[in-house]
Each structure stands twice: as structure tokens, then as C-alpha cells.
Amino acid sequence: MKKILMVALILALISPLIAIQKSQIEKELIRIHDLQRKAWNEGNIEGFMAHYWKSQKMTYQSGDTRLMGWDALLERYKKVYPEGNMGTLEFSDLIVHVLSDDSAYVLGKWKLKAESWTREGLFTTILKKMEGGWKIIHDHST
């Protein structure tokens, strides 16, 4: 009986700490997506890309396209959205799922709006905490 009480006490003490850590991670990942939005809206593709894992193992999928690597994604963004034609980016309905203290994913909606066009869809980003902070290791946008 003493062992059960001891385990219950330990869990009661640890649970609030875990909840606080989860909340901090959620806030950080929302902040990262907000920094991306701001960089995009300033026309700063490199600033937007700063939150992706700068590796050839980073993946991006959209429609029937799969890209491998940070450089390939940067090239795609520069080709599809030349300077002056990037539109205004909005993220909404962000839902953060913390999987562990160093991995999580974010679900959300994106919307790009310019004078003559609007594009929108859903996204899932998978993030990993690495040296230097949280980085997007996979992005799936529709």
C-alpha cells in the first residue's frame, strides 16, 4: 500500500511539471510559425526558411510533389514566388501536438492573398528540437 501511495504522490508532483513543459513547447511552436508568417510577409524567403532543418533529409510534400532537402525547398519557393509576388500569408486554426520534449507536430490552415489571387489549404509540420532550437523536419501542405 505504501508503494502505491508513493507512486501516486510522485505522479501528482510530476504531472504539473509535464503540463507546464508541454505548454511552453506549444507556445514556442506557435511563435515559430508566427515568425515564419512575418518573414514571408516582409518578402524574406530566407527568413521564412530559417525555421526549417537545413539538411538534405528535410522533406516537403504538396500535391504530387515531394522535395528532399532545404536547398530544394528554397529553390522551389524562389521559383514559385518571385520577389514582389509572394502575397500575404496567414496561418489559422493551429493545433500543436507535443509528442515528447523534443518532437511535435502542428496542424493548421494557411492562406496566401495577393491583389489578383488567393490560395489556401491545410498543412502539417513536424518539428524536432535540435541544437539551435526547434526546426521543421517535414512539411506537408495541401
C-alpha positions as CSV (number, residue, x, y, z in Angstrom):
1,M,0.0,0.0,0.0
2,K,2.9,2.4,0.8
3,K,4.4,1.8,-2.6
4,I,1.1,2.7,-4.3
5,L,0.8,5.9,-2.2
6,M,4.4,6.8,-3.1
7,V,3.8,6.3,-6.8
8,A,0.6,8.4,-6.6
9,L,2.5,11.1,-4.8
10,I,5.3,11.2,-7.3
11,L,2.8,11.3,-10.2
12,A,0.9,14.1,-8.5
13,L,4.1,16.1,-8.2
14,I,5.4,15.4,-11.8
15,S,2.1,15.9,-13.7
16,P,2.0,19.7,-13.3
17,L,5.7,20.0,-14.4
18,I,4.9,18.0,-17.5
19,A,1.9,20.2,-18.3
20,I,4.0,23.3,-17.9
21,Q,6.7,22.0,-20.2
22,K,4.0,21.0,-22.8
23,S,2.5,24.4,-22.6
24,Q,5.9,26.1,-23.2
25,I,6.6,23.9,-26.2
26,E,3.2,24.7,-27.7
27,K,3.8,28.4,-27.2
28,E,7.3,28.1,-28.8
29,L,6.0,26.3,-31.9
30,I,3.2,28.8,-32.4
31,R,5.8,31.6,-32.1
32,I,8.0,29.9,-34.8
33,H,5.0,29.8,-37.2
34,D,4.3,33.4,-36.4
35,L,8.0,34.3,-37.2
36,Q,7.6,32.4,-40.5
37,R,4.5,34.4,-41.3
38,K,6.2,37.7,-40.5
39,A,9.3,36.8,-42.6
40,W,7.1,35.8,-45.6
41,N,5.0,39.0,-45.4
42,E,8.3,41.0,-45.4
43,G,9.3,39.2,-48.6
44,N,12.1,37.4,-46.7
45,I,12.1,33.8,-48.1
46,E,15.4,33.1,-46.3
47,G,13.9,34.3,-43.0
48,F,10.9,32.0,-43.6
49,M,13.2,29.1,-44.3
50,A,15.3,29.7,-41.2
51,H,12.9,27.6,-39.2
52,Y,13.4,24.5,-41.5
53,W,16.1,21.9,-40.8
54,K,18.9,22.9,-43.1
55,S,19.6,19.3,-44.2
56,Q,19.2,17.2,-47.3
57,K,17.0,15.0,-45.1
58,M,14.3,17.6,-44.6
59,T,11.2,16.8,-46.6
60,Y,8.4,18.8,-48.2
61,Q,5.2,17.5,-49.8
62,S,2.5,19.3,-51.6
63,G,0.1,17.9,-54.2
64,D,2.0,15.4,-56.2
65,T,5.4,17.0,-55.4
66,R,7.9,15.7,-52.9
67,L,11.1,17.6,-52.3
68,M,14.2,16.4,-50.4
69,G,16.4,19.0,-48.7
70,W,16.4,22.5,-47.5
71,D,18.1,23.8,-50.7
72,A,15.4,22.2,-53.0
73,L,12.6,23.8,-51.0
74,L,14.3,27.3,-51.0
75,E,14.7,26.9,-54.8
76,R,11.0,26.0,-55.2
77,Y,9.8,29.0,-53.1
78,K,12.0,31.4,-55.1
79,K,10.7,30.0,-58.4
80,V,7.0,29.9,-57.5
81,Y,7.0,33.2,-55.5
82,P,9.4,35.6,-57.2
83,E,10.1,38.8,-55.3
84,G,7.1,41.1,-55.2
85,N,4.7,38.3,-55.9
86,M,4.6,36.4,-52.6
87,G,1.2,37.6,-51.3
88,T,0.3,38.0,-47.7
89,L,0.5,34.8,-45.6
90,E,-1.9,34.0,-42.7
91,F,-1.9,30.9,-40.5
92,S,-5.0,29.9,-38.6
93,D,-6.5,27.1,-36.5
94,L,-3.1,26.0,-35.3
95,I,-3.2,22.8,-33.2
96,V,0.1,21.7,-31.6
97,H,0.6,18.0,-30.6
98,V,3.6,17.5,-28.4
99,L,4.9,14.0,-28.7
100,S,7.9,14.3,-26.4
101,D,10.2,17.0,-25.1
102,D,12.0,17.1,-28.4
103,S,9.3,16.3,-31.1
104,A,5.9,17.6,-32.0
105,Y,3.7,18.4,-34.9
106,V,1.5,21.3,-35.8
107,L,-1.7,21.2,-37.8
108,G,-3.1,24.3,-39.3
109,K,-4.6,26.3,-42.2
110,W,-2.6,28.6,-44.5
111,K,-3.9,31.4,-46.7
112,L,-1.9,33.5,-49.2
113,K,-3.7,36.5,-50.6
114,A,-2.5,39.0,-53.3
115,E,-4.3,41.5,-55.4
116,S,-5.2,39.1,-58.2
117,W,-5.2,35.7,-56.5
118,T,-5.9,33.8,-53.3
119,R,-4.5,30.4,-52.4
120,E,-5.3,28.4,-49.2
121,G,-5.0,25.0,-47.8
122,L,-4.1,22.8,-44.8
123,F,-0.6,21.9,-43.5
124,T,1.1,19.6,-41.1
125,T,4.6,20.5,-39.9
126,I,6.7,18.0,-37.9
127,L,9.3,19.7,-35.7
128,K,12.3,18.3,-33.8
129,K,14.2,20.1,-31.1
130,M,17.8,20.2,-32.2
131,E,20.9,22.1,-31.3
132,G,19.9,25.7,-32.1
133,G,16.2,25.1,-31.3
134,W,13.1,23.7,-32.9
135,K,13.3,23.0,-36.6
136,I,10.7,21.8,-39.2
137,I,11.9,18.5,-40.4
138,H,8.8,17.8,-42.6
139,D,6.1,20.0,-44.1
140,H,3.1,18.6,-45.8
141,S,0.9,21.4,-47.4
142,T,-2.2,21.0,-49.5
